Amino acid sequence: MSRMFGTDGVRGIANAELTAQLAYNLGRAGAFVLTEGAHKPKILVGKDTRISGDMLEAALVAGILSVGAEAVVLGVVPTPAVAHLTRKYGADAGIMISASHNPVEYNGIKFFDDKGYKLSDELEDEIQSVIEGDFYGVPSPVGVGVGREMIEVGALEDYIDFAKETIAVNLEGIKIALDCANGSAYKAAVKAFRELGADVYVINDNPDGTNINEKCGSTHPEELMEYVVKKGCDVGFAFDGDADRCLAVDEKGNLINGDFILALCGKHLKEINRLKDNTIVVTVMSNLGLDIACEKLNIKTLKTKVGDRYVLEEMIKGKYVLGGEQSGHIIFLDYNTTGDGLVTALQVAAVVKKEKKKLSELCSIMKELPQVLANATVPNDKKNIYLEDEEIKAEIKRIEETLHGKGRVLIRPSGTEPLVRVMLEGENQEEINKMAHDLADMIVKKCN
């Protein structure tokens, strides 16, 4: 049995892999598993702007109603809005229809529990086994027992109000550029910043169902980088399709990735005594420059595997308030239970306003070390060769000694492809480029 759920819900090409039938099944099984014993359960449903969202929403809602649950339809909202509103509205679960930063042909279905957290693997497997067990024991009520759909017209407003309340300053006098990726942020981000008094300039806020993430947003910030300089803005923010991540751009047009945002916000939270145990949670892929910056700021970095779900798990375990990834997936656990692009953008803007300094100056607390990624194509059964082969192990040790504390070697087998990823960081781009590719070649040769 192959697993239906990936690291971020069920994803696939809409109407080919992720069909209306599958959406209906997920709605039916999800409503049953997540609300067992609940009296007339209530499930929220949100979506991003992609064209297949309407089809999947209709099917998903039908599945929810077929077991007698109530579906509260939120319309186009950011993913973090679903997480927040599930708690605010006292719902039993929330579902987001989105494929995040992926191109338009993809879509996905992601579940949140009643506390706004992504589901555990166990619950996801239970939903899958209900579907594969042909819905054995799942009720199909008739008459007044059938579920009802409600449209929640105030959903976006409620989310915007919540996001605005996460900062204690107005943003008057700050010129801000927003790239909404023709996705979920296109109303929420613009409205929130305008209502807080910022002078707002916007690009890619005209979704037509087909242009989500197309050469725009956090995966393609080049247009925003030029736009910030052209319009003389203090700061720019680029969101992804479902607005759970955000990257910034400084006044000179430089891209400010998640590592810089974590350093900046970590320093600020520490100064106001809000950074629990002076610790931020990051993944093994975050730049070594972040570690060096945090060390100078007396902030500890706790490392997890790659993936925002692992960052979140660690944060919940230690009650840490700040964590995230280079990609701009930043979690402020005091405010929301998932990466929240709008909240992240507001936090950064608030620091700029409070400090009365340019963003480029605020980000100078961190220097990014050059990173090189080289892929070694290896058979699936040899992905661990770098842990077993003595010569490879010796070579890794030699490289680490050469970099003496000013760089590192990170090797990760791919979870989906026959690849081993070799990542090197160091101060000299040419040097690490050669080392990374030589090491990748060595791994390939050893497998043949």
C-alpha beads as a LAMMPS data file, in Angstrom:
LAMMPS data file: protein, C-alpha beads

448 atoms
447 bonds

1 atom types
1 bond types

-500.0 500.0 xlo xhi
-500.0 500.0 ylo yhi
-500.0 500.0 zlo zhi

Masses

1 110.0

Atoms # bond

1 1 1 0.000 0.000 0.000
2 1 1 1.603 3.284 -1.043
3 1 1 1.047 6.258 1.208
4 1 1 -1.548 8.734 -0.061
5 1 1 -0.336 11.628 2.088
6 1 1 3.007 13.302 1.446
7 1 1 4.812 15.751 3.722
8 1 1 2.171 18.379 2.979
9 1 1 -1.147 16.622 2.501
10 1 1 -2.330 14.882 -0.676
11 1 1 -0.831 16.460 -3.810
12 1 1 -0.972 15.801 -7.510
13 1 1 -2.032 17.066 -10.915
14 1 1 -5.648 18.152 -10.506
15 1 1 -8.225 16.082 -12.405
16 1 1 -5.559 13.466 -13.281
17 1 1 -3.997 12.309 -9.993
18 1 1 -6.012 14.462 -7.603
19 1 1 -9.493 13.778 -8.986
20 1 1 -12.903 15.007 -7.865
21 1 1 -13.600 11.426 -6.723
22 1 1 -10.488 11.430 -4.521
23 1 1 -11.444 14.838 -3.088
24 1 1 -14.925 13.501 -2.283
25 1 1 -13.388 10.425 -0.617
26 1 1 -10.997 12.574 1.421
27 1 1 -13.851 14.837 2.535
28 1 1 -15.976 11.869 3.558
29 1 1 -13.207 9.903 5.300
30 1 1 -11.625 13.005 6.842
31 1 1 -14.909 14.241 8.299
32 1 1 -15.553 10.776 9.750
33 1 1 -12.093 10.231 11.293
34 1 1 -11.588 13.761 12.624
35 1 1 -14.972 14.170 14.237
36 1 1 -15.865 10.767 15.633
37 1 1 -18.257 11.294 18.511
38 1 1 -18.611 15.034 17.844
39 1 1 -22.137 16.365 17.780
40 1 1 -22.860 17.625 14.222
41 1 1 -19.192 18.290 13.464
42 1 1 -18.045 21.481 11.758
43 1 1 -15.238 21.544 9.163
44 1 1 -13.754 24.643 7.539
45 1 1 -12.733 24.595 3.864
46 1 1 -10.417 27.188 2.257
47 1 1 -8.687 27.329 -1.138
48 1 1 -6.116 29.272 -3.141
49 1 1 -6.756 30.921 -6.509
50 1 1 -5.998 28.049 -8.897
51 1 1 -8.695 27.112 -11.401
52 1 1 -9.099 23.534 -10.102
53 1 1 -9.971 24.809 -6.628
54 1 1 -13.687 25.149 -7.443
55 1 1 -13.985 21.566 -8.659
56 1 1 -12.099 20.113 -5.687
57 1 1 -13.954 22.313 -3.199
58 1 1 -17.337 21.139 -4.524
59 1 1 -16.306 17.473 -4.289
60 1 1 -14.668 17.843 -0.875
61 1 1 -17.699 19.640 0.560
62 1 1 -20.026 16.943 -0.850
63 1 1 -17.940 14.307 0.957
64 1 1 -18.125 16.220 4.245
65 1 1 -21.910 16.692 3.966
66 1 1 -22.449 13.023 3.095
67 1 1 -21.486 11.946 6.630
68 1 1 -23.735 14.541 8.235
69 1 1 -21.046 17.103 9.057
70 1 1 -21.317 20.837 8.455
71 1 1 -18.956 22.438 5.915
72 1 1 -18.042 26.078 6.469
73 1 1 -16.720 27.453 3.180
74 1 1 -14.150 30.248 3.594
75 1 1 -13.455 30.989 -0.090
76 1 1 -9.980 32.138 -1.195
77 1 1 -7.859 32.555 1.942
78 1 1 -4.211 31.907 2.913
79 1 1 -3.388 28.483 4.385
80 1 1 -2.543 30.059 7.781
81 1 1 -6.039 31.597 7.831
82 1 1 -7.527 28.088 7.858
83 1 1 -5.283 27.098 10.780
84 1 1 -6.192 30.239 12.749
85 1 1 -9.921 30.267 11.978
86 1 1 -10.306 26.563 12.862
87 1 1 -9.412 27.580 16.417
88 1 1 -11.294 30.888 16.376
89 1 1 -14.538 29.357 15.100
90 1 1 -14.291 26.301 17.369
91 1 1 -14.352 23.935 14.373
92 1 1 -13.494 20.227 14.547
93 1 1 -11.085 20.438 11.604
94 1 1 -9.914 22.674 8.761
95 1 1 -9.021 21.760 5.175
96 1 1 -7.002 23.813 2.693
97 1 1 -7.110 23.177 -1.049
98 1 1 -3.739 24.310 -2.401
99 1 1 -0.484 23.130 -3.936
100 1 1 1.414 26.006 -2.337
101 1 1 4.280 27.197 -4.613
102 1 1 3.677 24.545 -7.329
103 1 1 2.507 25.431 -10.870
104 1 1 -1.188 25.806 -11.702
105 1 1 -1.819 22.224 -12.904
106 1 1 -1.100 20.870 -9.413
107 1 1 -3.377 21.044 -6.420
108 1 1 -3.456 19.571 -2.947
109 1 1 -5.660 18.867 0.052
110 1 1 -4.231 19.538 3.488
111 1 1 -5.952 18.857 6.802
112 1 1 -5.652 20.684 10.137
113 1 1 -6.948 19.345 13.453
114 1 1 -9.167 21.346 15.836
115 1 1 -6.105 23.115 17.275
116 1 1 -4.871 24.242 13.851
117 1 1 -2.000 21.756 13.580
118 1 1 -1.239 19.554 10.594
119 1 1 -2.338 15.976 11.173
120 1 1 -0.072 13.290 12.576
121 1 1 0.990 10.456 10.260
122 1 1 -1.258 8.121 12.271
123 1 1 -4.399 10.192 11.596
124 1 1 -3.516 10.541 7.912
125 1 1 -3.066 6.757 7.683
126 1 1 -6.432 6.278 9.392
127 1 1 -8.130 8.489 6.774
128 1 1 -6.429 6.482 4.034
129 1 1 -7.475 3.146 5.542
130 1 1 -11.139 4.286 5.745
131 1 1 -10.988 5.056 1.983
132 1 1 -9.221 1.778 1.177
133 1 1 -11.660 -0.133 3.397
134 1 1 -14.501 1.136 1.207
135 1 1 -15.891 3.334 4.010
136 1 1 -16.846 0.376 6.162
137 1 1 -18.880 1.609 9.140
138 1 1 -19.046 5.208 7.887
139 1 1 -22.629 6.527 8.206
140 1 1 -24.702 7.898 5.319
141 1 1 -27.459 9.780 7.148
142 1 1 -30.718 10.650 5.372
143 1 1 -33.413 13.280 5.839
144 1 1 -32.494 15.928 8.395
145 1 1 -29.257 14.063 9.173
146 1 1 -27.514 15.167 5.952
147 1 1 -24.901 17.904 6.419
148 1 1 -25.297 21.534 5.479
149 1 1 -22.946 23.992 3.754
150 1 1 -22.427 27.476 5.147
151 1 1 -20.550 30.318 3.443
152 1 1 -18.504 32.327 5.965
153 1 1 -18.378 35.789 4.384
154 1 1 -16.309 37.319 7.203
155 1 1 -13.473 34.771 7.085
156 1 1 -10.884 36.923 5.324
157 1 1 -11.697 39.969 7.462
158 1 1 -11.323 37.902 10.650
159 1 1 -7.925 36.635 9.526
160 1 1 -6.714 40.129 8.541
161 1 1 -7.776 41.506 11.951
162 1 1 -5.860 38.716 13.696
163 1 1 -2.704 39.316 11.603
164 1 1 -2.768 43.071 12.259
165 1 1 -3.004 42.462 16.000
166 1 1 0.339 40.586 15.985
167 1 1 2.240 43.894 15.801
168 1 1 2.040 46.806 18.229
169 1 1 2.979 49.645 15.852
170 1 1 1.353 51.305 12.882
171 1 1 3.282 51.325 9.617
172 1 1 2.738 54.941 8.615
173 1 1 5.598 56.445 6.654
174 1 1 6.897 53.098 5.364
175 1 1 6.807 52.355 1.636
176 1 1 6.117 48.671 1.077
177 1 1 6.013 46.625 -2.129
178 1 1 4.044 43.367 -2.182
179 1 1 4.251 40.503 -4.679
180 1 1 1.116 38.443 -4.079
181 1 1 2.044 35.637 -6.543
182 1 1 -1.507 35.899 -7.984
183 1 1 -2.412 33.655 -5.066
184 1 1 -4.066 33.597 -1.660
185 1 1 -2.401 36.784 -0.381
186 1 1 -3.805 39.023 -3.097
187 1 1 -6.465 40.599 -0.874
188 1 1 -5.290 39.799 2.652
189 1 1 -1.754 41.232 2.444
190 1 1 -2.725 44.411 0.602
191 1 1 -5.632 45.168 2.947
192 1 1 -3.667 44.454 6.140
193 1 1 -0.741 46.714 5.192
194 1 1 -3.024 49.531 3.960
195 1 1 -5.141 49.410 7.110
196 1 1 -1.953 49.707 9.196
197 1 1 -1.097 52.922 7.367
198 1 1 1.716 51.748 5.088
199 1 1 2.214 53.218 1.643
200 1 1 1.565 50.071 -0.434
201 1 1 2.691 49.202 -3.990
202 1 1 1.470 45.900 -5.403
203 1 1 2.352 43.497 -8.207
204 1 1 0.846 40.125 -9.188
205 1 1 -2.475 40.656 -7.412
206 1 1 -4.739 39.802 -10.379
207 1 1 -5.371 36.063 -10.146
208 1 1 -7.256 34.608 -13.097
209 1 1 -7.106 30.978 -11.998
210 1 1 -4.176 30.168 -14.263
211 1 1 -1.388 32.595 -13.296
212 1 1 -0.696 31.556 -9.684
213 1 1 3.094 31.422 -8.980
214 1 1 3.817 32.115 -12.655
215 1 1 7.229 33.853 -12.755
216 1 1 6.277 35.645 -9.549
217 1 1 6.040 35.335 -5.781
218 1 1 8.594 33.822 -3.404
219 1 1 9.842 31.260 -5.960
220 1 1 10.553 33.995 -8.563
221 1 1 11.290 37.216 -6.636
222 1 1 13.292 38.867 -9.456
223 1 1 10.439 41.161 -10.543
224 1 1 9.882 42.331 -6.963
225 1 1 13.612 42.981 -6.468
226 1 1 13.565 45.396 -9.427
227 1 1 10.204 46.892 -8.456
228 1 1 11.322 47.797 -4.900
229 1 1 14.239 49.830 -6.288
230 1 1 12.175 51.381 -9.095
231 1 1 9.469 52.586 -6.693
232 1 1 11.941 53.618 -3.970
233 1 1 10.357 51.328 -1.383
234 1 1 11.783 50.641 2.085
235 1 1 11.006 46.944 1.893
236 1 1 9.305 44.377 -0.336
237 1 1 7.591 41.089 0.504
238 1 1 7.040 38.110 -1.810
239 1 1 4.474 35.441 -0.886
240 1 1 3.919 31.992 -2.362
241 1 1 0.638 30.706 -3.797
242 1 1 -1.024 29.879 -0.478
243 1 1 0.774 32.620 1.500
244 1 1 2.257 30.394 4.184
245 1 1 5.746 31.605 3.304
246 1 1 7.292 34.977 2.684
247 1 1 10.647 36.332 1.545
248 1 1 11.707 39.961 1.909
249 1 1 13.623 42.378 -0.312
250 1 1 15.666 45.247 1.143
251 1 1 15.667 48.830 -0.162
252 1 1 18.646 48.056 -2.434
253 1 1 16.816 45.191 -4.137
254 1 1 18.672 42.374 -2.335
255 1 1 16.736 39.222 -1.532
256 1 1 16.356 38.584 2.211
257 1 1 15.685 34.853 2.678
258 1 1 14.241 32.992 5.653
259 1 1 17.607 32.667 7.406
260 1 1 18.009 36.458 7.523
261 1 1 14.390 36.873 8.675
262 1 1 15.009 34.383 11.499
263 1 1 18.174 36.230 12.590
264 1 1 16.415 39.607 12.450
265 1 1 13.254 38.494 14.293
266 1 1 15.223 36.323 16.736
267 1 1 17.369 39.301 17.743
268 1 1 14.280 41.500 18.172
269 1 1 12.384 38.905 20.251
270 1 1 15.443 38.377 22.443
271 1 1 15.735 42.122 23.080
272 1 1 12.127 42.301 24.304
273 1 1 12.518 39.087 26.346
274 1 1 10.107 37.113 24.210
275 1 1 12.511 34.490 22.798
276 1 1 12.035 31.377 24.933
277 1 1 15.383 29.959 26.141
278 1 1 17.013 32.333 23.596
279 1 1 16.501 29.555 21.035
280 1 1 15.310 29.417 17.441
281 1 1 14.495 26.173 15.611
282 1 1 15.982 25.722 12.125
283 1 1 16.686 22.844 9.732
284 1 1 20.056 21.323 8.834
285 1 1 19.825 23.195 5.496
286 1 1 19.918 26.664 7.036
287 1 1 23.076 28.582 6.145
288 1 1 26.068 28.329 8.434
289 1 1 26.050 32.143 8.398
290 1 1 22.884 31.983 10.530
291 1 1 24.683 29.858 13.146
292 1 1 27.599 32.287 13.227
293 1 1 25.268 35.312 13.525
294 1 1 23.218 33.659 16.286
295 1 1 26.364 32.754 18.207
296 1 1 27.356 36.436 18.241
297 1 1 23.851 37.366 19.407
298 1 1 23.913 34.679 22.135
299 1 1 21.019 32.852 20.485
300 1 1 21.008 29.053 20.320
301 1 1 19.963 27.261 17.109
302 1 1 18.237 23.913 17.404
303 1 1 18.496 21.801 14.206
304 1 1 15.855 19.482 12.739
305 1 1 15.447 17.446 9.556
306 1 1 14.353 19.373 6.446
307 1 1 10.620 20.158 6.413
308 1 1 8.470 22.662 8.280
309 1 1 6.588 19.844 10.037
310 1 1 9.796 18.811 11.835
311 1 1 10.509 22.421 12.803
312 1 1 7.001 22.681 14.225
313 1 1 7.282 19.381 16.139
314 1 1 10.482 20.585 17.819
315 1 1 8.907 23.966 18.603
316 1 1 5.867 22.385 20.229
317 1 1 8.051 19.989 22.222
318 1 1 10.217 22.761 23.687
319 1 1 7.554 25.515 23.596
320 1 1 9.866 27.604 21.387
321 1 1 8.313 30.664 19.755
322 1 1 10.339 31.108 16.556
323 1 1 11.450 28.648 13.906
324 1 1 11.574 28.181 10.175
325 1 1 13.336 27.504 6.916
326 1 1 15.430 29.368 4.352
327 1 1 12.460 29.180 1.951
328 1 1 10.590 31.764 4.031
329 1 1 8.429 29.278 5.891
330 1 1 8.573 31.029 9.291
331 1 1 6.536 29.945 12.312
332 1 1 5.729 32.427 15.079
333 1 1 4.159 29.959 17.486
334 1 1 2.836 32.707 19.782
335 1 1 0.510 33.697 16.939
336 1 1 -0.150 30.756 14.647
337 1 1 0.401 27.005 14.352
338 1 1 1.819 27.000 10.838
339 1 1 4.067 29.119 8.613
340 1 1 2.273 32.435 8.093
341 1 1 3.495 34.696 5.288
342 1 1 1.433 37.741 6.270
343 1 1 2.376 37.542 9.957
344 1 1 6.052 37.151 8.939
345 1 1 5.875 40.204 6.663
346 1 1 4.204 42.263 9.390
347 1 1 6.835 41.257 11.976
348 1 1 9.688 42.314 9.667
349 1 1 7.948 45.597 8.776
350 1 1 7.359 46.306 12.475
351 1 1 11.075 45.813 13.254
352 1 1 11.995 48.234 10.428
353 1 1 9.557 50.802 11.838
354 1 1 10.657 50.407 15.477
355 1 1 14.393 50.424 14.761
356 1 1 14.142 53.363 12.320
357 1 1 16.900 51.727 10.258
358 1 1 17.156 50.482 6.691
359 1 1 16.431 46.768 6.221
360 1 1 19.864 46.248 4.619
361 1 1 21.487 47.597 7.790
362 1 1 19.287 45.470 10.068
363 1 1 20.214 42.365 8.049
364 1 1 23.946 43.085 8.226
365 1 1 23.984 41.099 11.518
366 1 1 24.279 38.021 9.297
367 1 1 26.660 37.203 6.451
368 1 1 25.578 34.364 4.193
369 1 1 28.301 31.838 3.370
370 1 1 28.445 30.549 -0.214
371 1 1 26.630 27.215 -0.648
372 1 1 27.155 24.637 -3.381
373 1 1 24.861 21.709 -4.110
374 1 1 26.062 18.771 -6.213
375 1 1 23.908 15.704 -6.946
376 1 1 25.335 12.188 -7.110
377 1 1 23.071 9.799 -9.036
378 1 1 23.192 6.460 -7.233
379 1 1 21.042 3.300 -7.101
380 1 1 18.370 3.447 -4.375
381 1 1 19.998 0.603 -2.423
382 1 1 23.319 2.493 -2.250
383 1 1 22.043 5.790 -0.867
384 1 1 23.835 5.223 2.438
385 1 1 27.250 4.531 0.902
386 1 1 28.630 7.797 2.356
387 1 1 28.033 6.378 5.839
388 1 1 29.612 3.000 5.085
389 1 1 32.548 3.438 2.700
390 1 1 35.814 4.188 4.549
391 1 1 37.390 6.194 1.712
392 1 1 34.335 8.452 1.341
393 1 1 34.196 8.937 5.112
394 1 1 37.886 9.868 5.172
395 1 1 37.399 12.347 2.309
396 1 1 34.473 14.036 4.109
397 1 1 36.633 14.331 7.245
398 1 1 39.494 15.819 5.199
399 1 1 37.185 18.424 3.626
400 1 1 35.779 19.394 7.034
401 1 1 39.315 19.844 8.394
402 1 1 40.241 22.002 5.374
403 1 1 37.237 24.268 6.063
404 1 1 38.175 24.393 9.805
405 1 1 34.978 25.792 11.336
406 1 1 34.339 28.238 8.480
407 1 1 32.279 25.758 6.481
408 1 1 30.691 22.320 6.532
409 1 1 29.689 19.255 4.536
410 1 1 26.072 18.071 4.561
411 1 1 25.003 14.912 2.720
412 1 1 21.346 13.948 2.295
413 1 1 19.859 11.033 0.372
414 1 1 16.829 12.178 -1.636
415 1 1 13.527 10.791 -0.381
416 1 1 11.989 10.682 -3.855
417 1 1 14.799 10.184 -6.414
418 1 1 17.880 7.931 -6.821
419 1 1 20.147 10.746 -5.663
420 1 1 22.498 11.690 -2.875
421 1 1 22.710 15.473 -2.417
422 1 1 26.135 16.822 -1.482
423 1 1 25.996 20.312 0.022
424 1 1 29.086 22.307 0.957
425 1 1 29.357 25.674 2.629
426 1 1 32.480 27.754 3.008
427 1 1 34.000 31.167 2.500
428 1 1 35.525 30.521 -0.935
429 1 1 32.970 29.742 -3.662
430 1 1 35.481 28.273 -6.136
431 1 1 37.110 26.057 -3.542
432 1 1 33.862 24.552 -2.243
433 1 1 32.505 24.166 -5.776
434 1 1 35.440 21.926 -6.677
435 1 1 35.241 19.995 -3.372
436 1 1 31.486 19.359 -3.706
437 1 1 31.691 18.096 -7.286
438 1 1 34.771 15.965 -6.592
439 1 1 33.006 14.371 -3.622
440 1 1 29.827 13.747 -5.663
441 1 1 31.946 12.114 -8.434
442 1 1 33.684 9.942 -5.846
443 1 1 30.326 8.732 -4.494
444 1 1 29.092 7.901 -8.031
445 1 1 32.312 5.977 -8.870
446 1 1 32.096 3.949 -5.672
447 1 1 28.585 2.838 -6.614
448 1 1 29.610 1.517 -10.033

Bonds

1 1 1 2
2 1 2 3
3 1 3 4
4 1 4 5
5 1 5 6
6 1 6 7
7 1 7 8
8 1 8 9
9 1 9 10
10 1 10 11
11 1 11 12
12 1 12 13
13 1 13 14
14 1 14 15
15 1 15 16
16 1 16 17
17 1 17 18
18 1 18 19
19 1 19 20
20 1 20 21
21 1 21 22
22 1 22 23
23 1 23 24
24 1 24 25
25 1 25 26
26 1 26 27
27 1 27 28
28 1 28 29
29 1 29 30
30 1 30 31
31 1 31 32
32 1 32 33
33 1 33 34
34 1 34 35
35 1 35 36
36 1 36 37
37 1 37 38
38 1 38 39
39 1 39 40
40 1 40 41
41 1 41 42
42 1 42 43
43 1 43 44
44 1 44 45
45 1 45 46
46 1 46 47
47 1 47 48
48 1 48 49
49 1 49 50
50 1 50 51
51 1 51 52
52 1 52 53
53 1 53 54
54 1 54 55
55 1 55 56
56 1 56 57
57 1 57 58
58 1 58 59
59 1 59 60
60 1 60 61
61 1 61 62
62 1 62 63
63 1 63 64
64 1 64 65
65 1 65 66
66 1 66 67
67 1 67 68
68 1 68 69
69 1 69 70
70 1 70 71
71 1 71 72
72 1 72 73
73 1 73 74
74 1 74 75
75 1 75 76
76 1 76 77
77 1 77 78
78 1 78 79
79 1 79 80
80 1 80 81
81 1 81 82
82 1 82 83
83 1 83 84
84 1 84 85
85 1 85 86
86 1 86 87
87 1 87 88
88 1 88 89
89 1 89 90
90 1 90 91
91 1 91 92
92 1 92 93
93 1 93 94
94 1 94 95
95 1 95 96
96 1 96 97
97 1 97 98
98 1 98 99
99 1 99 100
100 1 100 101
101 1 101 102
102 1 102 103
103 1 103 104
104 1 104 105
105 1 105 106
106 1 106 107
107 1 107 108
108 1 108 109
109 1 109 110
110 1 110 111
111 1 111 112
112 1 112 113
113 1 113 114
114 1 114 115
115 1 115 116
116 1 116 117
117 1 117 118
118 1 118 119
119 1 119 120
120 1 120 121
121 1 121 122
122 1 122 123
123 1 123 124
124 1 124 125
125 1 125 126
126 1 126 127
127 1 127 128
128 1 128 129
129 1 129 130
130 1 130 131
131 1 131 132
132 1 132 133
133 1 133 134
134 1 134 135
135 1 135 136
136 1 136 137
137 1 137 138
138 1 138 139
139 1 139 140
140 1 140 141
141 1 141 142
142 1 142 143
143 1 143 144
144 1 144 145
145 1 145 146
146 1 146 147
147 1 147 148
148 1 148 149
149 1 149 150
150 1 150 151
151 1 151 152
152 1 152 153
153 1 153 154
154 1 154 155
155 1 155 156
156 1 156 157
157 1 157 158
158 1 158 159
159 1 159 160
160 1 160 161
161 1 161 162
162 1 162 163
163 1 163 164
164 1 164 165
165 1 165 166
166 1 166 167
167 1 167 168
168 1 168 169
169 1 169 170
170 1 170 171
171 1 171 172
172 1 172 173
173 1 173 174
174 1 174 175
175 1 175 176
176 1 176 177
177 1 177 178
178 1 178 179
179 1 179 180
180 1 180 181
181 1 181 182
182 1 182 183
183 1 183 184
184 1 184 185
185 1 185 186
186 1 186 187
187 1 187 188
188 1 188 189
189 1 189 190
190 1 190 191
191 1 191 192
192 1 192 193
193 1 193 194
194 1 194 195
195 1 195 196
196 1 196 197
197 1 197 198
198 1 198 199
199 1 199 200
200 1 200 201
201 1 201 202
202 1 202 203
203 1 203 204
204 1 204 205
205 1 205 206
206 1 206 207
207 1 207 208
208 1 208 209
209 1 209 210
210 1 210 211
211 1 211 212
212 1 212 213
213 1 213 214
214 1 214 215
215 1 215 216
216 1 216 217
217 1 217 218
218 1 218 219
219 1 219 220
220 1 220 221
221 1 221 222
222 1 222 223
223 1 223 224
224 1 224 225
225 1 225 226
226 1 226 227
227 1 227 228
228 1 228 229
229 1 229 230
230 1 230 231
231 1 231 232
232 1 232 233
233 1 233 234
234 1 234 235
235 1 235 236
236 1 236 237
237 1 237 238
238 1 238 239
239 1 239 240
240 1 240 241
241 1 241 242
242 1 242 243
243 1 243 244
244 1 244 245
245 1 245 246
246 1 246 247
247 1 247 248
248 1 248 249
249 1 249 250
250 1 250 251
251 1 251 252
252 1 252 253
253 1 253 254
254 1 254 255
255 1 255 256
256 1 256 257
257 1 257 258
258 1 258 259
259 1 259 260
260 1 260 261
261 1 261 262
262 1 262 263
263 1 263 264
264 1 264 265
265 1 265 266
266 1 266 267
267 1 267 268
268 1 268 269
269 1 269 270
270 1 270 271
271 1 271 272
272 1 272 273
273 1 273 274
274 1 274 275
275 1 275 276
276 1 276 277
277 1 277 278
278 1 278 279
279 1 279 280
280 1 280 281
281 1 281 282
282 1 282 283
283 1 283 284
284 1 284 285
285 1 285 286
286 1 286 287
287 1 287 288
288 1 288 289
289 1 289 290
290 1 290 291
291 1 291 292
292 1 292 293
293 1 293 294
294 1 294 295
295 1 295 296
296 1 296 297
297 1 297 298
298 1 298 299
299 1 299 300
300 1 300 301
301 1 301 302
302 1 302 303
303 1 303 304
304 1 304 305
305 1 305 306
306 1 306 307
307 1 307 308
308 1 308 309
309 1 309 310
310 1 310 311
311 1 311 312
312 1 312 313
313 1 313 314
314 1 314 315
315 1 315 316
316 1 316 317
317 1 317 318
318 1 318 319
319 1 319 320
320 1 320 321
321 1 321 322
322 1 322 323
323 1 323 324
324 1 324 325
325 1 325 326
326 1 326 327
327 1 327 328
328 1 328 329
329 1 329 330
330 1 330 331
331 1 331 332
332 1 332 333
333 1 333 334
334 1 334 335
335 1 335 336
336 1 336 337
337 1 337 338
338 1 338 339
339 1 339 340
340 1 340 341
341 1 341 342
342 1 342 343
343 1 343 344
344 1 344 345
345 1 345 346
346 1 346 347
347 1 347 348
348 1 348 349
349 1 349 350
350 1 350 351
351 1 351 352
352 1 352 353
353 1 353 354
354 1 354 355
355 1 355 356
356 1 356 357
357 1 357 358
358 1 358 359
359 1 359 360
360 1 360 361
361 1 361 362
362 1 362 363
363 1 363 364
364 1 364 365
365 1 365 366
366 1 366 367
367 1 367 368
368 1 368 369
369 1 369 370
370 1 370 371
371 1 371 372
372 1 372 373
373 1 373 374
374 1 374 375
375 1 375 376
376 1 376 377
377 1 377 378
378 1 378 379
379 1 379 380
380 1 380 381
381 1 381 382
382 1 382 383
383 1 383 384
384 1 384 385
385 1 385 386
386 1 386 387
387 1 387 388
388 1 388 389
389 1 389 390
390 1 390 391
391 1 391 392
392 1 392 393
393 1 393 394
394 1 394 395
395 1 395 396
396 1 396 397
397 1 397 398
398 1 398 399
399 1 399 400
400 1 400 401
401 1 401 402
402 1 402 403
403 1 403 404
404 1 404 405
405 1 405 406
406 1 406 407
407 1 407 408
408 1 408 409
409 1 409 410
410 1 410 411
411 1 411 412
412 1 412 413
413 1 413 414
414 1 414 415
415 1 415 416
416 1 416 417
417 1 417 418
418 1 418 419
419 1 419 420
420 1 420 421
421 1 421 422
422 1 422 423
423 1 423 424
424 1 424 425
425 1 425 426
426 1 426 427
427 1 427 428
428 1 428 429
429 1 429 430
430 1 430 431
431 1 431 432
432 1 432 433
433 1 433 434
434 1 434 435
435 1 435 436
436 1 436 437
437 1 437 438
438 1 438 439
439 1 439 440
440 1 440 441
441 1 441 442
442 1 442 443
443 1 443 444
444 1 444 445
445 1 445 446
446 1 446 447
447 1 447 448
